[in-house]
Amino acid sequence: MAPAKETDNHKANRLRQYGALNPHPEKVANELFVDSTLDFFDPHDLVQVKYEMLRSVDKEGRSVTEASKDFGFSRPAYYQAQSQFKEAGLIGLTRERPGPKSAHKLTAEIMEFIEEQVRESGRIRARKLVLLVKERFGKEVHPRSIERALARKGKKSESARIGEFPDRH
Protein backbone atom coordinates (compact mmCIF):
# COMPACT_ATOMS: atom_id res chain seq x y z
CA MET A 1 0.00 0.00 0.00
CA ALA A 2 1.35 3.40 -0.99
CA PRO A 3 1.77 6.06 1.68
CA ALA A 4 -1.08 8.54 1.98
CA LYS A 5 -0.66 11.80 0.12
CA GLU A 6 0.24 14.76 2.26
CA THR A 7 -2.35 17.46 2.84
CA ASP A 8 -1.56 20.97 3.99
CA ASN A 9 -2.27 21.87 7.63
CA HIS A 10 -4.79 24.58 6.75
CA LYS A 11 -6.89 22.14 4.74
CA ALA A 12 -6.57 19.44 7.41
CA ASN A 13 -7.74 21.92 10.06
CA ARG A 14 -10.73 22.93 7.93
CA LEU A 15 -11.64 19.30 7.26
CA ARG A 16 -11.39 18.57 10.98
CA GLN A 17 -13.55 21.59 11.81
CA TYR A 18 -16.34 20.30 9.57
CA GLY A 19 -16.11 16.65 10.58
CA ALA A 20 -14.65 15.71 7.23
CA LEU A 21 -11.08 14.69 8.13
CA ASN A 22 -10.46 11.03 7.37
CA PRO A 23 -8.91 9.52 10.53
CA HIS A 24 -7.16 6.81 8.47
CA PRO A 25 -6.02 8.23 5.11
CA GLU A 26 -3.27 5.63 5.01
CA LYS A 27 -5.89 2.88 4.52
CA VAL A 28 -7.11 4.37 1.22
CA ALA A 29 -5.57 2.24 -1.53
CA ASN A 30 -7.66 3.38 -4.49
CA GLU A 31 -5.46 4.52 -7.38
CA LEU A 32 -7.17 7.92 -7.63
CA PHE A 33 -6.10 8.74 -4.09
CA VAL A 34 -2.56 7.35 -4.15
CA ASP A 35 -1.48 8.67 -7.57
CA SER A 36 0.60 11.76 -6.72
CA THR A 37 -0.13 13.32 -10.14
CA LEU A 38 -3.84 13.56 -9.32
CA ASP A 39 -3.98 16.49 -6.90
CA PHE A 40 -7.79 16.62 -6.89
CA PHE A 41 -8.22 13.40 -4.90
CA ASP A 42 -7.25 13.71 -1.24
CA PRO A 43 -7.34 10.64 1.04
CA HIS A 44 -7.65 13.01 4.02
CA ASP A 45 -11.02 14.27 2.73
CA LEU A 46 -13.49 11.83 4.29
CA VAL A 47 -16.47 13.06 2.27
CA GLN A 48 -14.62 12.69 -1.02
CA VAL A 49 -13.33 9.21 -0.13
CA LYS A 50 -16.77 7.96 0.93
CA TYR A 51 -18.45 9.50 -2.12
CA GLU A 52 -15.97 7.87 -4.49
CA MET A 53 -16.44 4.54 -2.70
CA LEU A 54 -20.22 4.77 -3.16
CA ARG A 55 -19.83 5.91 -6.76
CA SER A 56 -17.49 3.04 -7.61
CA VAL A 57 -20.14 0.52 -6.56
CA ASP A 58 -23.10 2.34 -8.08
CA LYS A 59 -21.57 3.52 -11.37
CA GLU A 60 -18.62 1.19 -11.96
CA GLY A 61 -20.32 -1.99 -10.74
CA ARG A 62 -17.66 -2.90 -8.20
CA SER A 63 -18.58 -5.19 -5.34
CA VAL A 64 -19.20 -3.68 -1.93
CA THR A 65 -16.44 -5.83 -0.46
CA GLU A 66 -13.90 -4.74 -3.07
CA ALA A 67 -14.79 -1.04 -2.88
CA SER A 68 -14.85 -1.01 0.92
CA LYS A 69 -11.38 -2.51 1.13
CA ASP A 70 -10.00 -0.26 -1.62
CA PHE A 71 -11.24 2.90 0.12
CA GLY A 72 -10.21 1.84 3.62
CA PHE A 73 -13.60 0.97 5.12
CA SER A 74 -15.46 -2.09 6.33
CA ARG A 75 -18.57 -3.41 4.57
CA PRO A 76 -20.83 -2.18 7.42
CA ALA A 77 -19.23 1.27 7.08
CA TYR A 78 -20.07 1.20 3.35
CA TYR A 79 -23.72 0.47 4.04
CA GLN A 80 -23.84 3.13 6.72
CA ALA A 81 -22.36 5.69 4.31
CA GLN A 82 -24.81 4.61 1.62
CA SER A 83 -27.75 5.09 3.98
CA GLN A 84 -26.49 8.45 5.21
CA PHE A 85 -25.90 9.65 1.64
CA LYS A 86 -29.41 8.63 0.57
CA GLU A 87 -30.87 10.41 3.59
CA ALA A 88 -28.83 13.63 3.66
CA GLY A 89 -26.65 13.85 0.55
CA LEU A 90 -23.00 14.86 0.87
CA ILE A 91 -23.49 16.33 4.36
CA GLY A 92 -24.49 12.84 5.50
CA LEU A 93 -20.95 11.66 4.77
CA THR A 94 -19.39 13.89 7.44
CA ARG A 95 -18.63 12.60 10.91
CA GLU A 96 -20.98 14.00 13.46
CA ARG A 97 -20.12 14.18 17.10
CA PRO A 98 -21.86 11.24 18.77
CA GLY A 99 -24.37 11.70 21.55
CA PRO A 100 -26.72 14.51 22.46
CA LYS A 101 -25.92 17.92 21.00
CA SER A 102 -27.09 19.91 24.01
CA ALA A 103 -28.15 19.67 27.63
CA HIS A 104 -31.47 18.17 26.57
CA LYS A 105 -32.51 17.09 30.08
CA LEU A 106 -31.95 20.52 31.56
CA THR A 107 -35.03 22.28 30.26
CA ALA A 108 -35.68 25.96 30.93
CA GLU A 109 -37.99 24.95 33.80
CA ILE A 110 -35.35 22.74 35.41
CA MET A 111 -32.63 25.38 34.98
CA GLU A 112 -34.87 27.98 36.59
CA PHE A 113 -35.38 25.61 39.53
CA ILE A 114 -31.62 24.95 39.82
CA GLU A 115 -30.77 28.66 39.71
CA GLU A 116 -33.39 29.35 42.37
CA GLN A 117 -31.89 26.66 44.61
CA VAL A 118 -28.40 28.12 44.15
CA ARG A 119 -29.64 31.65 44.94
CA GLU A 120 -31.54 30.52 48.05
CA SER A 121 -28.86 28.32 49.57
CA GLY A 122 -25.78 30.32 48.66
CA ARG A 123 -23.62 27.18 48.63
CA ILE A 124 -24.99 23.95 47.29
CA ARG A 125 -23.25 20.96 45.80
CA ALA A 126 -24.13 19.70 42.35
CA ARG A 127 -24.82 16.26 43.85
CA LYS A 128 -27.47 17.82 46.08
CA LEU A 129 -28.99 19.57 43.07
CA VAL A 130 -29.13 16.22 41.26
CA LEU A 131 -31.22 14.80 44.11
CA LEU A 132 -33.52 17.83 44.14
CA VAL A 133 -34.05 17.65 40.36
CA LYS A 134 -34.78 13.92 40.61
CA GLU A 135 -37.26 14.52 43.42
CA ARG A 136 -39.04 17.43 41.75
CA PHE A 137 -38.96 16.48 38.05
CA GLY A 138 -38.16 12.75 38.03
CA LYS A 139 -35.13 13.36 35.76
CA GLU A 140 -31.72 11.75 36.18
CA VAL A 141 -29.05 14.40 35.61
CA HIS A 142 -25.29 14.15 36.09
CA PRO A 143 -23.71 16.68 38.50
CA ARG A 144 -21.23 17.78 35.84
CA SER A 145 -24.11 18.57 33.46
CA ILE A 146 -25.51 20.98 36.03
CA GLU A 147 -22.11 22.62 36.53
CA ARG A 148 -21.64 23.04 32.76
CA ALA A 149 -25.14 24.42 32.27
CA LEU A 150 -24.63 27.01 35.00
CA ALA A 151 -21.31 28.02 33.48
CA ARG A 152 -22.93 28.36 30.03
CA LYS A 153 -25.64 30.59 31.45
CA GLY A 154 -22.95 32.95 32.69
CA LYS A 155 -23.43 31.96 36.28
CA LYS A 156 -19.73 31.75 37.00
CA SER A 157 -20.20 32.63 40.66
CA GLU A 158 -22.80 29.90 41.21
CA SER A 159 -20.76 27.41 39.25
CA ALA A 160 -17.72 28.18 41.39
CA ARG A 161 -19.75 27.74 44.56
CA ILE A 162 -21.04 24.27 43.74
CA GLY A 163 -18.88 21.21 43.86
CA GLU A 164 -15.88 22.84 45.50
CA PHE A 165 -16.32 21.54 49.05
CA PRO A 166 -15.46 17.90 49.79
CA ASP A 167 -18.03 15.87 51.72
CA ARG A 168 -15.47 15.29 54.50
CA HIS A 169 -15.92 17.37 57.65
C-alpha positions, -999 to +999 in steps of 0.1 A: +000+000+000+014+034-010+018+061+017-011+085+020-007+118+001+002+148+023-023+175+028-016+210+040-023+219+076-048+246+067-069+221+047-066+194+074-077+219+101-107+229+079-116+193+073-114+186+110-136+216+118-163+203+096-161+167+106-146+157+072-111+147+081-105+110+074-089+095+105-072+068+085-060+082+051-033+056+050-059+029+045-071+044+012-056+022-015-077+034-045-055+045-074-072+079-076-061+087-041-026+074-041-015+087-076+006+118-067-001+133-101-038+136-093-040+165-069-078+166-069-082+134-049-073+137-012-073+106+010-076+130+040-110+143+027-135+118+043-165+131+023-146+127-010-133+092-001-168+080+009-184+095-021-160+079-045-164+045-027-202+048-032-198+059-068-175+030-076-201+005-066-231+023-081-216+035-114-186+012-120-203-020-107-177-029-082-186-052-053-192-037-019-164-058-005-139-047-031-148-010-029-148-010+009-114-025+011-100-003-016-112+029+001-102+018+036-136+010+051-155-021+063-186-034+046-208-022+074-192+013+071-201+012+034-237+005+040-238+031+067-224+057+043-248+046+016-277+051+040-265+085+052-259+096+016-294+086+006-309+104+036-288+136+037-267+139+005-230+149+009-235+163+044-245+128+055-210+117+048-194+139+074-186+126+109-210+140+135-201+142+171-219+112+188-244+117+215-267+145+225-259+179+210-271+199+240-281+197+276-315+182+266-325+171+301-319+205+316-350+223+303-357+260+309-380+249+338-353+227+354-326+254+350-349+280+366-354+256+395-316+250+398-308+287+397-334+293+424-319+267+446-284+281+442-296+316+449-315+305+480-289+283+496-258+303+487-236+272+486-250+240+473-233+210+458-241+197+423-248+163+439-275+178+461-290+196+431-291+162+413-312+148+441-335+178+441-340+176+404-348+139+406-373+145+434-390+174+418-390+165+381-382+127+380-351+134+358-317+118+362-290+144+356-253+142+361-237+167+385-212+178+358-241+186+335-255+210+360-221+226+365-216+230+328-251+244+323-246+270+350-213+280+335-229+284+300-256+306+315-229+330+327-234+320+363-197+317+370-202+326+407-228+299+412-208+274+392-177+282+414-198+277+446-210+243+437-189+212+439-159+228+455-163+215+490-155+179+498-180+159+517-155+153+545-159+174+576 
